[in-house]
Amino acid sequence: MLKGALIGCGYIFPRHVRAWAEVPDAELVALCDLDLKKAQRLASRHGIAHTFASIDELLEKKAGELDFVDVAVPPEAHRIVVEKAVSHGINVLCQKPMAHTLEDSLAITRVTELASVTGAVNEMWKWLPAYARAGAMIAAGELGHIERVRFTAECNLLLPRRGEFAFPGVADEDPDVYEELFRRYQPMPRMILLDYGPHILDVLRFWFGEPTALRASVARTHPGVAGDDAVNVTLRYPGFDAEMAIDVSRPGPQVRDNLDAEAVAVRGSKGLLTVMAGKWLEWHPADGESVRISFPQEPRVEAFRNSHQDFVSSLKERRSPQSSMRDSLRTQSLVFAAYESSRRDGSWLSQPSEFASSHPCVE
Ligand SMILES: NC(=O)c1ccc[n+]([C@@H]2O[C@H](COP(=O)([O-])OP(=O)(O)OC[C@H]3O[C@@H](n4cnc5c(N)ncnc54)[C@H](O)[C@@H]3O)[C@@H](O)[C@H]2O)c1
């Protein structure tokens, strides 16, 4: 049984603790949070033996027993926490985004590789059942030649919710969650591309590999936030473009009022694949009957479990995890290349997946 500590007991904690409870061969033996009382309360609720108020205390007392740490602290603290854990030879699963700066993303990747431990980023969207199924169909050539891809996430994340517009079958969020999200996003100088963009860019890389070029425009439309809330990115692939559009201050056409507002359309020579809110997938063949496949209403539960499972399996099988630090650095590269393209009025940047390594000083 692999033993781990979960560092950070905030908003995303319930997803992690549930995933660990469902992954065989791994268990949490400690929680760590600057708010020790919160860690103690949660540890007692989930039957976790030890609690610590700092990573230093955790490592001092428990380093010898730990096979891994699961890092769920805010992105600004990822680097210091990862550096300390790997300096004790401990494997790391780190939440996304890997970091808020290019410099920290590179440092996290390098320090993990130098320490010869396994490092992974919890890029769990590729494990959402609908996106995994879409990926399998694309990889099997069921769509034929890809002609056009559009991945949109248009919702009112930054506006008060109006439940009567909620899309049927997609749960709306608690108003308290909205307040908390707004409070958190409001001061960020770089916002939605940095925080939400990696999810979509990682899925596009998972489906289609590395783009040859990228261009982007990044804008702020909501007067109450400091950073970007509307983003358009075009990834160029041989033979087609994949467009990503995120707009979180104006409800989109498909899902007017929900958080889970992602809509995907992949057109191939053999038909059109659509995925809505990660909850259902439709295949419209050029000749033949359309098919709809529905997925669980809480697909993220499965996605977190599968992401954590892949990390544990990679440790046991001594292989690279699917979302290794190096792989995730390529996703981060696309994020920072997109900001840079926008700064250059939307000009094309070539080899954007290598951007972080080749432009370590651009910020
Ligand atoms: N995969 C997803 O869909 C998803 C969704 C939300 C958040 N996240 C990511 O999860 C991570 C945590 O986000 P959150 O929303 O839970 O944050 P949060 O602010 O709600 O909670 C973070 C917790 O970490 C603690 N903390 C901060 N610095 C610490 C340190 N140095 N040592 C120990 N504890 C520390 C805080 O006290 C707090 O309890 C972030 O990286 C975020 O981007 C991912």
The ligand as an SDF file (V2000), in Angstrom:
LIG
                    3D

 44 48  0  0  0  0  0  0  0  0999 V2000
   -8.6360   20.2790  -11.3680 N   0  0  0  0  0  0  0  0  0  0  0  0
   -9.5820   21.1610  -11.1130 C   0  0  0  0  0  0  0  0  0  0  0  0
  -10.6200   21.1270  -11.7070 O   0  0  0  0  0  0  0  0  0  0  0  0
   -9.3530   22.2080  -10.0480 C   0  0  0  0  0  0  0  0  0  0  0  0
  -10.4260   22.9260   -9.5470 C   0  0  0  0  0  0  0  0  0  0  0  0
  -10.1810   23.8530   -8.5230 C   0  0  0  0  0  0  0  0  0  0  0  0
   -8.8900   24.0700   -8.0550 C   0  0  0  0  0  0  0  0  0  0  0  0
   -7.8670   23.3820   -8.6140 N   0  0  0  0  0  0  0  0  0  0  0  0
   -6.4870   23.5990   -8.1510 C   0  0  0  0  0  0  0  0  0  0  0  0
   -6.3420   23.0390   -6.8470 O   0  0  0  0  0  0  0  0  0  0  0  0
   -5.3940   23.8010   -6.0850 C   0  0  0  0  0  0  0  0  0  0  0  0
   -6.0370   24.2640   -4.8010 C   0  0  0  0  0  0  0  0  0  0  0  0
   -7.1350   25.0530   -5.1270 O   0  0  0  0  0  0  0  0  0  0  0  0
   -8.3070   25.3170   -4.0770 P   0  0  0  0  0  0  0  0  0  0  0  0
   -9.3690   25.9290   -4.9070 O   0  0  0  0  0  0  0  0  0  0  0  0
   -8.6030   24.0920   -3.2960 O   0  0  0  0  0  0  0  0  0  0  0  0
   -7.6000   26.4170   -3.1510 O   0  0  0  0  0  0  0  0  0  0  0  0
   -8.1130   26.9520   -1.7280 P   0  0  0  0  0  0  0  0  0  0  0  0
   -7.5550   28.3250   -1.5950 O   0  0  0  0  0  0  0  0  0  0  0  0
   -9.5780   26.7560   -1.5620 O   0  0  0  0  0  0  0  0  0  0  0  0
   -7.3950   25.9930   -0.6870 O   0  0  0  0  0  0  0  0  0  0  0  0
   -6.0060   25.9220   -0.5870 C   0  0  0  0  0  0  0  0  0  0  0  0
   -5.6610   25.3940    0.8150 C   0  0  0  0  0  0  0  0  0  0  0  0
   -4.2320   25.2830    0.8750 O   0  0  0  0  0  0  0  0  0  0  0  0
   -3.8030   25.8130    2.1210 C   0  0  0  0  0  0  0  0  0  0  0  0
   -2.4290   26.2730    1.9160 N   0  0  0  0  0  0  0  0  0  0  0  0
   -2.0080   27.3740    1.2440 C   0  0  0  0  0  0  0  0  0  0  0  0
   -0.6670   27.3950    1.2040 N   0  0  0  0  0  0  0  0  0  0  0  0
   -0.2240   26.3030    1.8820 C   0  0  0  0  0  0  0  0  0  0  0  0
    1.0520   25.7950    2.2080 C   0  0  0  0  0  0  0  0  0  0  0  0
    2.1640   26.4250    1.8000 N   0  0  0  0  0  0  0  0  0  0  0  0
    1.1490   24.6680    2.9200 N   0  0  0  0  0  0  0  0  0  0  0  0
    0.0170   24.0200    3.3390 C   0  0  0  0  0  0  0  0  0  0  0  0
   -1.2280   24.4590    3.0700 N   0  0  0  0  0  0  0  0  0  0  0  0
   -1.3460   25.5780    2.3460 C   0  0  0  0  0  0  0  0  0  0  0  0
   -4.7700   26.9110    2.4750 C   0  0  0  0  0  0  0  0  0  0  0  0
   -4.8060   27.1440    3.8760 O   0  0  0  0  0  0  0  0  0  0  0  0
   -6.0890   26.3380    1.9430 C   0  0  0  0  0  0  0  0  0  0  0  0
   -6.7810   25.5900    2.9200 O   0  0  0  0  0  0  0  0  0  0  0  0
   -4.9610   24.9510   -7.0140 C   0  0  0  0  0  0  0  0  0  0  0  0
   -3.7880   24.5860   -7.6670 O   0  0  0  0  0  0  0  0  0  0  0  0
   -6.1030   25.0530   -8.0090 C   0  0  0  0  0  0  0  0  0  0  0  0
   -5.7070   25.5890   -9.2670 O   0  0  0  0  0  0  0  0  0  0  0  0
   -8.0740   22.4520   -9.5880 C   0  0  0  0  0  0  0  0  0  0  0  0
  1  2  1  0
  2  3  2  0
  2  4  1  0
  4  5  1  0
  4 44  2  0
  5  6  2  0
  6  7  1  0
  7  8  2  0
  8  9  1  0
  8 44  1  0
  9 10  1  0
  9 42  1  0
 10 11  1  0
 11 12  1  0
 11 40  1  0
 12 13  1  0
 13 14  1  0
 14 15  2  0
 14 16  1  0
 14 17  1  0
 17 18  1  0
 18 19  2  0
 18 20  1  0
 18 21  1  0
 21 22  1  0
 22 23  1  0
 23 24  1  0
 23 38  1  0
 24 25  1  0
 25 26  1  0
 25 36  1  0
 26 27  1  0
 26 35  1  0
 27 28  2  0
 28 29  1  0
 29 30  1  0
 29 35  2  0
 30 31  1  0
 30 32  2  0
 32 33  1  0
 33 34  2  0
 34 35  1  0
 36 37  1  0
 36 38  1  0
 38 39  1  0
 40 41  1  0
 40 42  1  0
 42 43  1  0
M  CHG  2   8   1  16  -1
M  END
$$$$
